[in-house]
């Protein structure tokens, strides 16, 4: 049985990926800041490790015996006084170092489609910086670049219902969002 560690299993895409891995009979170890949040998910995760990705000492041993790491870690809404560089770059870098130390064979990172077109955003700068380090690592890696999620469209609907929606650019581009279940099947 393939053994996978998923970081970010309590988030939107991570929860769907965890469900899909379990459906396909993978052994799933979840890395989370809050075990309470993870236990409420429908899938029966095999192992749960409580850790803080920005604190390397809490990650020690989390990748032992793991074949692949999948990380969906990233700040959706800034809180806890953490920055995109703290979480999206340094946090994922801490996990990558632990994966390399533990002999993990594959590292999958959920990145973003067309990141180079919005490279001025701090979130993209942090994610891209990590992706570049991952490419130079010793691991077999995969960058998965979704275009956006249907769940994000709810935020635009809320704004529109209040009479104003903020868009990137001039509003001339269309998007093609994906549902978390569909992304999970691809991953």
C-alpha positions in Angstrom: 0.0 0.0 0.0 1.4 3.4 -1.0 1.8 5.7 2.0 1.1 9.4 1.5 1.4 12.4 3.9 -1.0 15.2 3.1 -0.2 18.6 4.5 -3.3 20.9 4.5 -5.9 18.1 4.8 -8.3 20.5 6.7 -8.4 23.0 3.8 -10.6 23.0 0.7 -8.4 21.1 -1.8 -6.6 19.1 0.9 -9.8 17.6 2.3 -10.9 16.4 -1.2 -7.4 15.0 -1.9 -7.5 13.1 1.4 -10.9 11.6 0.6 -9.8 10.5 -2.8 -6.6 8.9 -1.5 -8.6 6.9 1.0 -11.1 6.0 -1.6 -8.2 4.6 -3.7 -6.9 2.6 -0.7 -3.8 4.7 0.0 -2.4 4.9 3.6 -3.0 8.5 4.5 -1.1 10.4 7.2 -2.4 14.0 7.7 -0.4 16.9 9.0 -2.5 19.5 10.7 -2.3 22.3 13.2 -5.6 21.2 14.8 -6.5 17.5 15.2 -10.0 18.6 16.2 -10.6 20.1 12.8 -9.3 17.0 11.0 -11.3 14.5 13.1 -14.5 16.1 11.9 -13.7 15.2 8.2 -15.6 12.3 6.7 -12.6 10.1 5.7 -11.0 7.9 8.3 -7.4 9.2 8.2 -4.9 6.5 9.2 -2.6 8.7 11.2 -2.8 12.3 12.3 0.3 14.4 13.2 -0.3 17.7 14.9 2.4 20.2 13.9 3.1 23.8 12.9 4.6 23.9 9.5 6.4 27.2 10.3 8.2 25.5 13.3 10.6 22.8 11.9 11.0 21.0 15.2 7.4 20.1 15.2 7.8 18.3 11.8 10.6 15.9 12.9 9.8 12.4 11.8 6.5 13.3 10.1 7.7 11.9 6.8 9.2 8.7 8.1 7.9 5.7 6.1 6.1 7.9 3.6 6.3 7.4 -0.2 4.9 10.7 -1.3 4.1 14.1 0.2 1.3 16.3 -1.1 1.1 19.8 0.2 -1.8 22.2 -0.2 -0.3 24.5 2.5 -0.7 28.2 2.0 -2.4 31.2 3.5 -5.9 31.7 2.2 -6.6 34.6 4.6 -3.8 36.2 6.5 -4.0 35.6 10.2 -1.8 34.8 13.2 0.6 37.6 12.1 2.1 35.1 9.6 3.0 36.2 6.1 2.9 34.4 2.7 6.7 34.0 3.0 6.3 32.5 6.5 3.8 29.9 5.4 3.7 29.4 1.6 7.5 29.6 1.2 9.2 28.8 4.6 6.6 26.4 5.8 6.6 24.3 2.7 10.4 24.5 2.6 10.5 23.1 6.2 8.3 20.2 5.0 10.5 19.6 1.9 13.6 19.4 4.0 11.9 16.9 6.3 10.8 14.9 3.3 14.3 14.8 1.9 15.8 13.8 5.2 13.2 10.9 5.5 13.9 9.5 2.0 10.5 10.4 0.5 10.4 9.6 -3.2 7.8 12.1 -4.5 6.7 15.6 -3.5 3.5 17.1 -5.0 2.9 20.8 -4.6 -0.5 22.5 -5.3 0.7 25.7 -7.0 -1.3 28.1 -9.3 -2.1 28.3 -13.0 -0.5 31.2 -14.9 1.4 32.4 -11.8 3.9 34.3 -14.0 1.0 36.6 -15.1 0.3 37.8 -11.6 3.9 37.6 -10.2 3.6 41.0 -8.6 1.3 39.5 -5.8 3.1 38.6 -2.6 1.3 35.3 -2.4 2.5 34.3 -5.9 6.1 35.5 -5.1 6.2 33.2 -2.0 4.7 30.2 -3.9 6.9 30.7 -6.9 10.0 30.9 -4.7 9.1 27.6 -3.1 8.4 26.0 -6.5 11.9 27.0 -7.7 13.5 25.4 -4.6 11.4 22.2 -5.1 12.6 22.0 -8.7 16.2 22.0 -7.5 15.6 19.4 -4.8 16.6 15.8 -4.9 13.0 14.6 -5.0 10.8 13.6 -7.9 8.4 16.5 -7.9 5.1 17.5 -9.5 3.6 21.0 -9.6 -0.2 20.9 -9.9 -1.6 24.2 -11.2 -5.3 24.6 -10.8 -7.0 27.7 -12.3 -9.0 28.5 -9.2 -11.8 26.7 -7.3 -15.5 26.9 -7.5 -15.5 27.6 -3.8 -13.7 30.9 -4.5 -16.5 32.0 -6.7 -18.8 32.2 -3.7 -16.7 35.2 -2.5 -17.3 37.0 -5.8 -21.0 36.2 -5.5 -21.1 37.7 -2.0 -19.4 40.9 -3.2 -21.7 41.1 -6.3 -24.8 40.8 -4.1 -23.6 43.8 -2.1 -23.2 45.8 -5.4 -19.4 45.7 -5.9 -17.0 43.0 -6.9 -13.2 43.5 -7.0 -11.4 41.9 -10.0 -7.8 41.5 -10.9 -6.9 43.6 -14.0 -9.6 45.2 -16.0 -12.1 42.3 -15.9 -11.5 41.3 -19.5 -10.2 37.8 -18.7 -12.4 34.8 -18.0 -11.5 31.9 -15.7 -12.2 28.2 -15.6 -12.5 27.1 -12.0 -12.3 23.5 -10.9 -14.1 21.6 -8.1 -12.0 20.2 -5.3 -13.2 16.6 -6.1 -12.0 16.9 -9.7 -8.6 18.3 -8.6 -8.3 15.4 -6.2 -8.8 12.8 -8.9 -6.0 14.4 -11.0 -3.6 14.6 -8.0 
